[in-house]
Amino acid sequence: MAGNKPANAVLHKVLKQLEELLSDMKADVTRLPATIARIPPVAVRLQMSERNILNRLASRAPELSAQSQSQTSQQMQVQR
């Protein structure tokens, strides 16, 4: 590798950028708990009770399952 100076220069530059990105990510991770604590709960953001949210999800589950099955069968027909 000593004879390939351009490759070494590029490698050094890339490694430096990776170190900077990792440092930025570490700083972000330390701020994450405080940021998450400021986010209001889903029920508050949706202005719904937890029970209503669960009821909506449960009532949509059969719909979503039927849609998924329909899309899968359509994709299988297209592939043939």
N, C-alpha and C positions, 0 to 999 in steps of 0.2 A: 504494500500500500504506500510505502514511502515514495515510490516513483510516480504516483498518480496524484500530483498536487491539486489539480482542479477538483477531483473527486473528494479529496480530503477537505478542501475549503468548503465545498457544498455540504459535506457531512457535518463539519463543525458548525456551520451556520444553522442547519436544521436542528442539530442538538441544542444549540443555544435557544432557538425559538421554542422547542419543546420544554426546556427548563423554565422559560418565562411563562408559558401556558400553564404548566404545572403549578408554578408559584401563584398565578392568578386564581387557579381553581382552588388551591388550598385556602387562599384568603376568602373566596366566595363561600366555601364550606363553613368557615368559622362564623360567617354572618347569617347563614341559613336558618338556624333555630330562632333567632330574633325576628327574621323576616316572616317565617311561617307563623310565629305567635301573633303577628299583627293581622293575618288573614282571617276574616270572619268565618265562622263555620258555614258549611254548605246550606244548612237549613235557614240560616239568617240571610244568606245571599239569594236563595230562591224564594224567601219569604213563605216558607212552607214548614209544617211540622215534620218531624222525622217519620211519623206514621204515614202522613200523606205522601211523602217521597217514596217510602217503601211500597205503598199501595200502587202508585203510578208505575214504579219499576216492575212490580209483579204483574200488573195488568198489561203491560207492554211486552212482557217476556214471550208470550205465545205469538204475538204479532212479529216480533223480531226473529223468532225461530222460524216461522213460516217464510219470512222474507229471505232469510239466509238459505233455507232449503231450496227456495225457488231460484235464487241466484246460482246456487251450486248446480242445479239441474240444467239451467240455461248454459252455464259455462261448459258443462260436460257435452251438451249438444253441439256447441260451437267447435269444440276440440275434435269432434268426430269428423 
